[in-house]
Amino acid sequence: MLSYRHSFHAGNFADVIKHIVLVEILQSLIKKDKSFEYIDTHAGAGLFDLESKHAATLAEYQNGIARLEQAQWPELEKYFEIINSVNATGALRIYPGSPFIARYFLRHGDKAWLYELHPADYELLRNNLGSRFQIKVQRQDGLKGLPGLLPPVSRRGLVLIDPSYEIKADYEQVLASVLKAHKRFATGIYAIWYPVVQRLKITQLEAGLIKSGIRNIQRFELAVAPDSSERGMTAAGMIVINPPWGLLQKMMLLLPKLLAVLGDGDGFTKCEVLVAEKHVHKSEK
């Protein structure tokens, strides 16, 4: 949607959980020498000035990343290392988006494909990511461009899917795109970010994935407030297909701690296996 600008929401609690999961997955990918490819379907601008007019309008980062004191989060060392890399003075002013986080991990031989449809954010993304031969920035709908990149030559990859969901049809398009992509590249890691504005939409997305036949799906959600019929996002989460080993265990420890700092007292977390890696027959139970 061309009216959406993530700069109004950068660094909020939804970014925090999305980027923590993203960092964990990327760290797991670089443990092996073999190259990988990163695909970001809705990349945004890459870097966000938290003192800009957009960010200051809602100041959502004040209830997000600004509440986390680095000294209290040794388990998020790499996440803060990336944030510190764009804040030379030590003060929090610039917040890195998902494409910049991915670039931080790229090695020689790894590749990144970044899609952004908004013309202004596309130009910012090109400027913020700099010129690196293994990064391709394209002004295109990432969900439409995704099939042409799969399977990657390396046969190792991470696909981040995080549209704004301001158009209700986005939920159905995400599900259809994931099912199509998985048929082409079944061993890839797919990280699907979602906001909880209407719980029914998330329930339908979950149900579609569960019924798809895709195995090995986990979900991590941080709800800073109870579900509500009022306007506004109360929770956000990540659904991960083919998650790396250890992600579930780490998020089980992290989510309650994040809730204590970012929640309003009535929030909750979800950390669960939606679909097991292997099908268990009744006779094996």
Kinemage of the C-alpha trace (Angstrom):
@kinemage 1
@onewidth
@group {chain A} dominant
@subgroup {mainchain}
@vectorlist {calphas} color= white
{ca met a 1} P 0.000 0.000 0.000
{ca leu a 2} L 1.646 3.223 -1.159
{ca ser a 3} L 0.257 5.354 1.686
{ca tyr a 4} L 1.981 3.286 4.387
{ca arg a 5} L 5.293 4.558 5.789
{ca his a 6} L 7.014 2.464 8.426
{ca ser a 7} L 8.907 5.543 9.626
{ca phe a 8} L 5.823 6.409 11.718
{ca his a 9} L 6.167 3.126 13.652
{ca ala a 10} L 9.914 2.389 13.684
{ca gly a 11} L 11.286 0.878 16.872
{ca asn a 12} L 7.899 0.013 18.370
{ca phe a 13} L 7.237 -3.223 20.259
{ca ala a 14} L 6.275 -4.976 17.005
{ca asp a 15} L 9.666 -4.103 15.524
{ca val a 16} L 11.384 -5.358 18.661
{ca ile a 17} L 9.934 -8.871 18.489
{ca lys a 18} L 10.297 -9.034 14.695
{ca his a 19} L 13.926 -8.025 14.746
{ca ile a 20} L 14.876 -10.195 17.716
{ca val a 21} L 13.567 -13.246 15.858
{ca leu a 22} L 15.252 -12.079 12.652
{ca val a 23} L 18.623 -11.711 14.388
{ca glu a 24} L 18.334 -15.182 15.907
{ca ile a 25} L 17.618 -16.755 12.519
{ca leu a 26} L 20.441 -14.891 10.776
{ca gln a 27} L 22.891 -15.875 13.499
{ca ser a 28} L 21.967 -19.502 12.938
{ca leu a 29} L 22.471 -19.204 9.168
{ca ile a 30} L 26.045 -17.922 9.446
{ca lys a 31} L 27.075 -20.811 11.692
{ca lys a 32} L 27.599 -22.806 8.499
{ca asp a 33} L 30.165 -21.795 5.902
{ca lys a 34} L 27.791 -22.388 2.990
{ca ser a 35} L 26.283 -19.194 1.579
{ca phe a 36} L 22.633 -18.195 1.915
{ca glu a 37} L 20.206 -15.749 0.354
{ca tyr a 38} L 17.970 -13.291 2.191
{ca ile a 39} L 14.722 -12.071 0.643
{ca asp a 40} L 12.795 -9.161 2.172
{ca thr a 41} L 9.390 -8.711 0.529
{ca his a 42} L 8.557 -5.355 2.153
{ca ala a 43} L 11.921 -3.855 3.024
{ca gly a 44} L 11.033 -0.256 3.895
{ca ala a 45} L 13.710 2.421 4.123
{ca gly a 46} L 16.335 0.347 5.946
{ca leu a 47} L 17.220 2.977 8.569
{ca phe a 48} L 14.929 5.269 10.577
{ca asp a 49} L 15.655 8.539 12.350
{ca leu a 50} L 13.674 8.433 15.591
{ca glu a 51} L 13.855 12.215 15.828
{ca ser a 52} L 12.333 12.721 12.396
{ca lys a 53} L 8.908 14.288 11.967
{ca his a 54} L 7.378 10.921 11.066
{ca ala a 55} L 8.764 9.020 14.058
{ca ala a 56} L 8.031 11.877 16.463
{ca thr a 57} L 4.387 12.020 15.386
{ca leu a 58} L 3.471 8.835 17.256
{ca ala a 59} L 6.763 8.216 19.116
{ca glu a 60} L 5.951 4.511 19.238
{ca tyr a 61} L 9.603 3.675 19.858
{ca gln a 62} L 9.214 5.156 23.348
{ca asn a 63} L 7.097 2.127 24.243
{ca gly a 64} L 9.371 -0.173 22.289
{ca ile a 65} L 13.137 -0.183 21.880
{ca ala a 66} L 13.593 2.856 24.167
{ca arg a 67} L 12.351 0.806 27.126
{ca leu a 68} L 15.069 -1.825 26.778
{ca glu a 69} L 18.262 -1.037 28.674
{ca gln a 70} L 21.108 -2.898 27.020
{ca ala a 71} L 22.786 -3.870 30.288
{ca gln a 72} L 19.670 -5.800 31.287
{ca trp a 73} L 19.621 -7.884 28.093
{ca pro a 74} L 22.860 -9.867 27.689
{ca glu a 75} L 20.899 -12.460 25.691
{ca leu a 76} L 20.279 -9.794 23.030
{ca glu a 77} L 23.921 -8.836 22.612
{ca lys a 78} L 23.944 -9.056 18.812
{ca tyr a 79} L 20.666 -7.130 18.446
{ca phe a 80} L 22.080 -4.229 20.455
{ca glu a 81} L 25.406 -4.489 18.635
{ca ile a 82} L 23.590 -3.756 15.379
{ca ile a 83} L 21.660 -0.845 16.909
{ca asn a 84} L 24.864 0.587 18.388
{ca ser a 85} L 26.585 0.357 15.003
{ca val a 86} L 24.321 3.128 13.659
{ca asn a 87} L 24.405 5.263 16.811
{ca ala a 88} L 27.990 6.419 17.173
{ca thr a 89} L 27.322 8.695 20.163
{ca gly a 90} L 25.680 5.952 22.204
{ca ala a 91} L 22.339 7.735 22.305
{ca leu a 92} L 19.405 6.064 20.583
{ca arg a 93} L 18.566 8.118 17.515
{ca ile a 94} L 18.716 5.754 14.512
{ca tyr a 95} L 16.844 2.471 14.417
{ca pro a 96} L 17.865 -0.196 11.876
{ca gly a 97} L 15.165 -1.896 9.840
{ca ser a 98} L 15.203 -5.502 8.694
{ca pro a 99} L 17.292 -4.977 5.512
{ca phe a 100} L 20.056 -3.242 7.453
{ca ile a 101} L 19.990 -6.007 10.069
{ca ala a 102} L 20.337 -8.587 7.308
{ca arg a 103} L 23.194 -6.662 5.687
{ca tyr a 104} L 25.050 -6.771 8.994
{ca phe a 105} L 25.277 -10.560 8.694
{ca leu a 106} L 26.062 -10.901 4.995
{ca arg a 107} L 29.358 -12.559 4.174
{ca his a 108} L 31.175 -12.882 0.878
{ca gly a 109} L 28.986 -15.124 -1.235
{ca asp a 110} L 25.726 -14.354 0.568
{ca lys a 111} L 23.045 -12.366 -1.269
{ca ala a 112} L 20.105 -10.157 -0.347
{ca trp a 113} L 17.050 -9.289 -2.417
{ca leu a 114} L 15.168 -6.271 -1.094
{ca tyr a 115} L 11.748 -5.256 -2.398
{ca glu a 116} L 10.068 -1.923 -1.693
{ca leu a 117} L 7.155 -0.494 -3.663
{ca his a 118} L 6.848 2.984 -2.091
{ca pro a 119} L 8.873 5.362 -4.316
{ca ala a 120} L 10.277 7.499 -1.484
{ca asp a 121} L 11.205 4.531 0.702
{ca tyr a 122} L 12.701 2.763 -2.300
{ca glu a 123} L 15.105 5.681 -2.832
{ca leu a 124} L 15.915 5.830 0.870
{ca leu a 125} L 16.560 2.102 0.901
{ca arg a 126} L 18.998 2.395 -1.993
{ca asn a 127} L 20.836 5.225 -0.240
{ca asn a 128} L 20.820 3.665 3.233
{ca leu a 129} L 22.071 0.247 2.172
{ca gly a 130} L 24.891 1.619 0.070
{ca ser a 131} L 26.375 -0.092 -2.966
{ca arg a 132} L 27.254 -3.703 -2.250
{ca phe a 133} L 27.397 -6.133 -5.119
{ca gln a 134} L 25.471 -8.863 -3.295
{ca ile a 135} L 22.475 -6.648 -2.443
{ca lys a 136} L 19.767 -6.095 -5.040
{ca val a 137} L 17.130 -3.420 -4.334
{ca gln a 138} L 14.011 -3.551 -6.468
{ca arg a 139} L 10.958 -1.322 -6.648
{ca gln a 140} L 8.374 -4.053 -6.927
{ca asp a 141} L 5.753 -5.926 -4.928
{ca gly a 142} L 7.892 -8.486 -3.115
{ca leu a 143} L 5.165 -11.109 -3.024
{ca lys a 144} L 5.031 -11.007 -6.816
{ca gly a 145} L 8.799 -11.080 -7.163
{ca leu a 146} L 9.354 -13.884 -4.671
{ca pro a 147} L 8.573 -16.949 -6.852
{ca gly a 148} L 11.189 -15.951 -9.427
{ca leu a 149} L 13.942 -16.153 -6.811
{ca leu a 150} L 13.120 -19.634 -5.599
{ca pro a 151} L 14.812 -21.932 -5.087
{ca pro a 152} L 18.009 -19.927 -4.506
{ca val a 153} L 21.208 -21.213 -6.075
{ca ser a 154} L 22.698 -21.906 -2.638
{ca arg a 155} L 19.623 -23.898 -1.565
{ca arg a 156} L 19.829 -22.029 1.750
{ca gly a 157} L 17.701 -18.979 2.438
{ca leu a 158} L 15.506 -16.828 4.638
{ca val a 159} L 12.377 -15.085 3.390
{ca leu a 160} L 10.979 -12.286 5.565
{ca ile a 161} L 7.374 -11.404 4.775
{ca asp a 162} L 6.037 -8.355 6.618
{ca pro a 163} L 3.513 -6.236 4.728
{ca ser a 164} L 1.596 -3.500 6.531
{ca tyr a 165} L -1.666 -5.500 6.382
{ca glu a 166} L -3.527 -2.212 5.957
{ca ile a 167} L -5.351 -3.895 3.093
{ca lys a 168} L -7.394 -6.826 4.396
{ca ala a 169} L -6.535 -8.880 1.335
{ca asp a 170} L -2.879 -8.878 2.480
{ca tyr a 171} L -3.594 -11.761 4.858
{ca glu a 172} L -4.896 -13.981 2.055
{ca gln a 173} L -2.107 -12.891 -0.289
{ca val a 174} L 0.542 -13.716 2.310
{ca leu a 175} L -0.872 -17.198 2.817
{ca ala a 176} L -1.129 -17.866 -0.927
{ca ser a 177} L 2.409 -16.572 -1.500
{ca val a 178} L 3.884 -18.715 1.274
{ca leu a 179} L 2.189 -21.861 -0.006
{ca lys a 180} L 3.445 -21.196 -3.531
{ca ala a 181} L 6.964 -20.367 -2.332
{ca his a 182} L 7.156 -23.444 -0.117
{ca lys a 183} L 6.368 -25.687 -3.084
{ca arg a 184} L 9.387 -24.242 -4.881
{ca phe a 185} L 11.696 -24.125 -1.868
{ca ala a 186} L 10.487 -26.444 0.887
{ca thr a 187} L 13.683 -26.309 2.959
{ca gly a 188} L 13.829 -22.509 3.183
{ca ile a 189} L 13.154 -20.525 6.344
{ca tyr a 190} L 10.057 -18.338 6.114
{ca ala a 191} L 9.491 -15.660 8.770
{ca ile a 192} L 6.012 -14.148 8.579
{ca trp a 193} L 5.391 -11.053 10.692
{ca tyr a 194} L 1.827 -10.174 11.627
{ca pro a 195} L 0.028 -7.482 13.662
{ca val a 196} L -2.978 -8.290 15.833
{ca val a 197} L -5.629 -5.721 15.077
{ca gln a 198} L -8.389 -8.216 14.442
{ca arg a 199} L -7.660 -11.593 16.033
{ca leu a 200} L -9.918 -13.375 13.559
{ca lys a 201} L -7.533 -12.534 10.706
{ca ile a 202} L -4.603 -14.133 12.540
{ca thr a 203} L -6.676 -17.183 13.442
{ca gln a 204} L -7.532 -17.611 9.772
{ca leu a 205} L -3.889 -17.232 8.746
{ca glu a 206} L -2.852 -19.855 11.308
{ca ala a 207} L -5.575 -22.223 10.172
{ca gly a 208} L -4.530 -21.889 6.556
{ca leu a 209} L -0.926 -22.723 7.378
{ca ile a 210} L -1.881 -25.641 9.606
{ca lys a 211} L -4.137 -27.126 6.911
{ca ser a 212} L -1.552 -26.606 4.170
{ca gly a 213} L 0.451 -29.712 4.974
{ca ile a 214} L 3.598 -27.687 5.646
{ca arg a 215} L 5.563 -29.127 8.559
{ca asn a 216} L 7.733 -27.493 11.223
{ca ile a 217} L 5.943 -24.227 12.003
{ca gln a 218} L 6.429 -22.211 15.193
{ca arg a 219} L 4.778 -19.025 16.398
{ca phe a 220} L 6.049 -16.277 18.720
{ca glu a 221} L 3.720 -13.482 19.805
{ca leu a 222} L 3.982 -10.537 22.161
{ca ala a 223} L 0.689 -8.952 23.216
{ca val a 224} L 1.262 -5.735 25.130
{ca ala a 225} L -2.479 -5.485 25.812
{ca pro a 226} L -5.476 -7.830 25.616
{ca asp a 227} L -7.226 -8.379 22.289
{ca ser a 228} L -9.633 -5.548 21.658
{ca ser a 229} L -12.343 -4.534 19.226
{ca glu a 230} L -11.061 -0.964 19.459
{ca arg a 231} L -8.846 0.430 16.703
{ca gly a 232} L -5.142 -0.227 17.091
{ca met a 233} L -2.552 -2.993 17.315
{ca thr a 234} L -2.484 -4.840 20.633
{ca ala a 235} L -0.014 -7.567 19.688
{ca ala a 236} L 2.435 -8.662 17.031
{ca gly a 237} L 4.125 -11.911 16.249
{ca met a 238} L 6.258 -14.009 13.965
{ca ile a 239} L 5.290 -17.314 12.391
{ca val a 240} L 8.431 -19.195 11.371
{ca ile a 241} L 8.529 -22.147 9.006
{ca asn a 242} L 11.638 -24.336 9.360
{ca pro a 243} L 12.917 -22.395 12.397
{ca pro a 244} L 16.512 -22.964 13.476
{ca trp a 245} L 17.228 -25.298 16.357
{ca gly a 246} L 17.048 -23.541 19.723
{ca leu a 247} L 14.817 -20.641 18.632
{ca leu a 248} L 11.757 -21.946 20.477
{ca gln a 249} L 13.692 -22.451 23.711
{ca lys a 250} L 15.243 -18.975 23.565
{ca met a 251} L 11.932 -17.272 22.848
{ca met a 252} L 10.285 -19.155 25.706
{ca leu a 253} L 12.712 -17.372 28.025
{ca leu a 254} L 12.692 -14.006 26.239
{ca leu a 255} L 8.980 -13.390 25.712
{ca pro a 256} L 7.943 -13.228 29.400
{ca lys a 257} L 10.842 -10.868 30.063
{ca leu a 258} L 9.839 -8.650 27.135
{ca leu a 259} L 6.235 -8.645 28.315
{ca ala a 260} L 7.271 -7.459 31.772
{ca val a 261} L 8.991 -4.429 30.235
{ca leu a 262} L 6.782 -3.646 27.238
{ca gly a 263} L 3.330 -4.829 28.354
{ca asp a 264} L 0.619 -2.871 30.144
{ca gly a 265} L 0.043 -5.488 32.841
{ca asp a 266} L -2.771 -7.320 31.057
{ca gly a 267} L -0.849 -8.559 28.051
{ca phe a 268} L 0.256 -12.091 27.242
{ca thr a 269} L 2.666 -14.082 25.103
{ca lys a 270} L 2.420 -17.066 22.798
{ca cys a 271} L 5.355 -19.350 22.130
{ca glu a 272} L 4.336 -22.595 20.522
{ca val a 273} L 4.682 -25.222 17.856
{ca leu a 274} L 1.821 -24.805 15.386
{ca val a 275} L 2.867 -27.823 13.333
{ca ala a 276} L 5.492 -30.348 14.421
{ca glu a 277} L 8.507 -31.105 12.279
{ca lys a 278} L 7.461 -34.698 11.824
{ca his a 279} L 3.994 -36.187 11.653
{ca val a 280} L 3.263 -38.406 14.634
{ca his a 281} L 1.038 -41.385 13.909
{ca lys a 282} L -1.533 -42.388 16.503
{ca ser a 283} L 0.359 -45.628 17.094
{ca glu a 284} L 3.454 -43.605 18.130
{ca lys a 285} L 1.672 -41.497 20.729
